[in-house]
Every structure is written in structure tokens, then in C-alpha cells.
Amino acid sequence: MATPHFRHQLHLHGAEVKRLALLGALLLLLPTLAQAQRRPQARPHRGKNGTLKSITVQNLPSYDERWFHPGMYVALTNSRFNVEQSAQYVARQNVSANAINSPSLGVGFIGDARIGGPHSPFIFRFAPGVSFLTRKVEFKPHGYQTDTVYTQDVTATVVQFPLLLKYQSDRRRNARMYMIAGISPSVTASSRRNDPLRNQLRAVSSDLTLEYGVGLDLFYPLFKLAPEVRFSHGLKNLLTPHNDFYSNSLQSLSTNSVTLYINIQN
């Protein structure tokens, strides 16, 4: 059974990740210095009898007055292929194929541009990034034994270009909810088969996915942190026809993933 070597991916692409992180830090630094000079606004909260209950300090009070907000993100993804088997071949060969969930890591930048006036709830987001993906398909003969299960790994470094529309609620103190949706074209920058003799399954080098999710904006004195959960569904068949046992067993492959984004913006 082939096993993915995820640490090798990070080792091979560590320099790229460092450069992305350094550039993102520089982009965030300039607006941070400007915001640090402003005093936050305090808002008292009183009970029914006028008694002071608490005082909430509003962080980044002029955040929505700016039309553009840069940032960066780290993405933790659980991805898998949606598998459609070749019915005729499976019936003849007596084998089944099952996708396996696999974790992956991604990093990238965020560019948010407001659509409309300062109080508009609509934001256009462009969030290019790089993901290090390993997706697996397990092939099992009927009545299989442990040593007759074969796992095919499809390992790739993917560059993504999400185009998203964000709809945000009114800000309540230092938090607000939002929904986000759009499409994400992607291209494979590089692919690697850990064991070329065993891993025969291949995928095409481009994809288009439908994205949607929800998130929470949390305002802090110097930055905004936004955890976000986003679902992704592939719209293309990624299977590359090849004259081998594994690709002949399948009709189509498409992507399916759930991702936790940690977004940091100014």
C-alpha cells in the first residue's frame, strides 16, 4: 500500500511558503502602524435603572471606512475525490474503488474590496494561494484480504485563484458574521508520485470548484481575525485516461473538500 509523504511536500516547498509569509507580513505592517496611532472608542452599557454594567472598547472603529483590506490566510483542508466507477469494468473485474479523506495545508493572500458605500454589506474577495494536496483512492477486490488492497495517491501542489462574494452582517461591538460564496479556478504547479510503479492514477492539471461557507469577523486593536469554514465541490472530471487497471476502473474523479481558513487582515 502506498503511503503519502506529506512532510516531503513541505520540505520541497518550504522556501516558497517562507517567501509568501514574509510578503504577507510586510503588506500587513503598513496599515497596522497607521491604525496603532488611533485611540479606540469606548461604549458604556447600562442596565434598566441606569446603572453602568460594562464598557466595551470598539477596536478598529474606522475599519469599514477603508474600501480595500489586504491580508493573508492559513488553510487546513480535509479533501477527497468524488469517485464514479466504471460499472462495466467493475462488474467484470469484481473490484470497487473508494475515496479516502486526506488532510492538506494551504497558504495565501487576501484582497477585500468593498462594493458600494462605507456601509455596504457586500465585499469582493480575491484570495490567491497555494495548497499541498494528497488525495487517495483505495481499490478493493470483493472478498478482499488486507494485502490485496491497493491505494493510489494523487499528490500535487495546486495554485488557486478564488473569486468570492462576501455578504456581512452589521457589526455588533467587535464581531460580525458573514457568508461567502463564489468559484475557484486552479492549476497544478507540480505533481509527484511517491512510487511511480505503484501509483498509476493521474489527474488533469486544472480544475474549477464551487465554493461557499460562513465565517466570523473578530476585531482586535491591531488586526481583524476571521475563522471561516468553506465547502468546495469540483465541477470538472479530473480523471486522466490511461491504459492501466486503476484508471480503467473509473468513470470520473472530482474534488470535494472542507476547509478551515484562518484569515488575518488589517
C-alpha positions in Angstrom: 0.0 0.0 0.0 1.4 3.4 -0.9 1.6 6.0 1.8 1.8 9.8 1.3 4.9 11.6 2.5 3.4 15.0 3.4 6.5 16.2 5.2 8.4 15.8 1.9 6.0 18.3 0.3 6.6 20.9 3.0 10.4 20.3 2.7 10.3 20.8 -1.1 8.2 23.9 -1.0 9.4 25.4 2.3 11.2 28.3 0.6 8.0 29.3 -1.2 6.0 29.3 2.0 8.6 31.5 3.8 8.5 34.0 1.0 4.7 34.1 1.0 4.6 34.6 4.8 7.3 37.4 4.6 5.5 39.3 1.9 2.2 38.9 3.7 3.7 40.3 6.9 5.1 43.3 5.0 1.7 44.0 3.5 0.1 43.9 6.9 2.7 46.1 8.6 1.9 49.4 6.9 -1.8 49.7 7.8 -1.0 48.4 11.3 1.3 51.3 12.0 -1.4 53.7 10.9 -4.2 52.1 13.0 -2.0 51.9 16.1 -2.0 55.7 16.3 -5.8 55.9 16.7 -7.5 55.6 20.1 -10.3 53.0 20.2 -13.8 54.2 21.0 -15.4 53.1 24.3 -19.1 52.5 24.6 -20.8 52.2 28.0 -23.6 49.7 28.6 -26.2 50.4 31.3 -28.9 48.5 32.9 -32.6 49.4 33.1 -32.1 51.6 36.1 -29.2 53.5 34.5 -26.5 51.5 36.4 -23.3 51.1 34.5 -22.9 47.4 33.6 -19.8 47.4 31.4 -17.7 49.4 29.0 -16.9 47.9 25.6 -14.0 49.3 23.7 -14.6 49.3 19.9 -11.5 48.0 18.2 -10.6 49.4 14.7 -13.5 51.8 14.8 -12.8 53.2 11.2 -12.2 49.8 9.7 -15.2 50.0 7.4 -14.3 53.5 6.1 -11.5 52.0 4.0 -12.5 50.4 0.7 -9.7 47.9 0.5 -8.2 45.5 3.1 -5.2 43.2 2.4 -4.4 40.2 4.4 -3.2 36.6 4.5 -4.6 33.2 5.4 -3.6 29.7 6.5 -5.9 26.9 5.4 -6.4 23.4 6.9 -8.2 21.2 4.4 -9.8 17.8 4.5 -10.2 16.7 0.9 -11.1 13.7 -1.1 -12.2 12.6 -4.6 -15.7 12.0 -5.6 -15.4 8.7 -7.4 -17.7 7.4 -10.1 -16.8 3.8 -11.1 -16.9 2.3 -14.5 -19.8 0.0 -14.0 -19.0 -2.4 -16.8 -15.3 -2.7 -15.8 -16.1 -3.2 -12.1 -18.6 -5.9 -12.9 -16.1 -7.7 -15.0 -13.1 -7.3 -12.7 -15.0 -7.6 -9.4 -13.3 -4.6 -7.8 -14.5 -1.5 -6.0 -12.9 1.9 -5.6 -13.4 4.2 -2.5 -12.1 7.7 -1.9 -10.2 8.3 1.4 -10.2 11.6 3.3 -6.8 13.3 3.4 -5.5 16.4 5.3 -3.6 19.1 3.5 -2.2 22.6 4.1 -2.5 25.9 2.2 -1.3 29.5 2.5 -2.2 32.6 0.5 -3.1 36.3 0.4 -6.4 38.1 0.7 -7.6 41.2 -1.1 -11.0 42.5 0.0 -12.7 45.4 -1.9 -15.9 46.9 -0.8 -18.7 47.1 -3.3 -20.7 50.3 -2.7 -20.5 52.8 0.1 -18.9 52.6 3.6 -22.0 50.7 5.0 -22.4 48.3 2.1 -22.6 44.6 3.2 -21.1 43.3 0.0 -17.3 42.6 -0.3 -15.5 41.2 -3.3 -12.6 38.9 -2.3 -9.7 37.7 -4.4 -7.6 35.2 -2.4 -4.9 33.5 -4.4 -3.0 30.8 -2.6 -1.0 27.5 -2.8 -2.2 24.2 -1.4 -0.2 21.0 -1.0 -2.7 18.2 -1.7 -2.6 14.5 -1.4 -5.8 12.7 -2.4 -6.2 8.9 -2.3 -8.4 6.2 -3.9 -8.5 2.7 -2.4 -9.1 -0.2 -4.7 -10.6 -3.4 -3.1 -11.4 -6.7 -4.7 -14.7 -8.3 -3.5 -13.9 -10.6 -0.5 -10.5 -8.8 -0.3 -7.7 -9.6 2.1 -5.6 -7.0 3.8 -2.6 -7.5 1.4 -4.8 -7.2 -1.7 -5.9 -3.6 -1.0 -4.2 -1.1 -3.3 -4.1 2.7 -2.6 -3.4 5.2 -5.3 -2.0 8.6 -4.2 -2.5 11.7 -6.3 -0.1 14.3 -4.9 0.1 17.9 -6.2 1.0 21.5 -5.4 -2.1 23.5 -6.6 -2.3 27.2 -7.2 -5.8 28.5 -6.6 -7.5 31.8 -7.7 -10.8 32.1 -5.7 -13.2 34.8 -6.8 -15.7 35.3 -4.0 -18.6 37.5 -2.9 -18.8 38.1 0.8 -22.1 39.3 2.5 -21.5 40.5 6.0 -24.0 41.4 8.8 -24.0 44.6 10.8 -21.1 44.9 13.2 -22.0 44.2 16.8 -19.3 45.5 19.1 -16.2 43.7 18.0 -17.7 40.9 16.0 -19.9 40.1 13.0 -21.0 37.1 11.0 -20.7 36.7 7.2 -21.5 34.3 4.4 -19.2 33.8 1.4 -19.6 32.1 -2.0 -18.0 32.0 -5.5 -15.8 30.0 -7.8 -12.2 29.0 -7.7 -10.1 28.2 -10.8 -6.9 26.3 -10.0 -3.9 24.9 -11.8 -1.4 22.2 -10.8 2.1 23.8 -10.4 3.8 20.4 -9.8 2.8 16.8 -9.2 4.8 14.0 -7.8 4.2 10.2 -7.5 5.9 8.8 -4.4 6.2 5.4 -6.1 5.6 5.7 -9.9 5.5 1.9 -10.4 2.6 1.6 -7.9 0.9 4.9 -8.2 -0.6 4.9 -11.7 -3.7 7.1 -11.2 -3.4 10.6 -12.6 -5.4 13.8 -12.6 -5.6 16.7 -15.1 -3.7 19.9 -14.3 -6.7 22.3 -14.0 -9.9 22.4 -12.0 -12.9 24.7 -11.3 -14.7 24.4 -8.0 -17.8 25.9 -6.4 -17.1 27.5 -3.0 -19.4 28.5 -0.2 -19.1 28.9 3.6 -19.6 31.0 6.7 -17.2 33.0 8.9 -16.9 35.3 11.9 -15.0 38.6 11.9 -13.3 39.3 15.2 -11.9 42.8 15.7 -8.8 43.3 17.8 -6.9 46.5 18.5 -4.3 46.0 15.6 -5.9 43.5 13.2 -9.0 41.5 12.3 -9.1 37.7 12.8 -11.7 35.7 10.9 -12.1 32.0 11.3 -14.1 30.6 8.3 -15.4 27.2 7.2 -15.8 26.8 3.5 -17.1 23.9 1.4 -15.7 23.2 -2.1 -17.2 21.0 -4.9 -15.4 20.3 -8.2 -17.2 21.0 -11.4 -14.8 19.1 -13.7 -13.9 15.5 -14.3 -10.2 15.2 -13.3 -9.6 11.7 -14.5 -6.8 11.3 -17.0 -7.4 8.3 -19.2 -4.5 5.9 -19.1 -4.3 2.3 -20.1 -3.9 0.8 -16.6 -6.0 -1.2 -14.2 -6.9 1.8 -11.9 -8.0 4.5 -14.5 -9.9 1.8 -16.4 -11.9 1.1 -13.2 -13.2 4.7 -13.0 -15.6 6.8 -15.0 -14.8 10.1 -13.3 -13.0 11.9 -10.5 -14.0 15.2 -9.0 -12.8 17.1 -5.9 -14.7 17.6 -2.6 -13.3 19.3 0.4 -14.0 21.1 3.7 -11.5 23.8 4.7 -10.9 25.8 7.9 -9.4 29.2 7.0 -7.7 31.4 9.5 -7.8 34.9 7.9 -5.8 37.9 9.3 -6.5 41.3 7.9 -5.9 45.0 8.6 
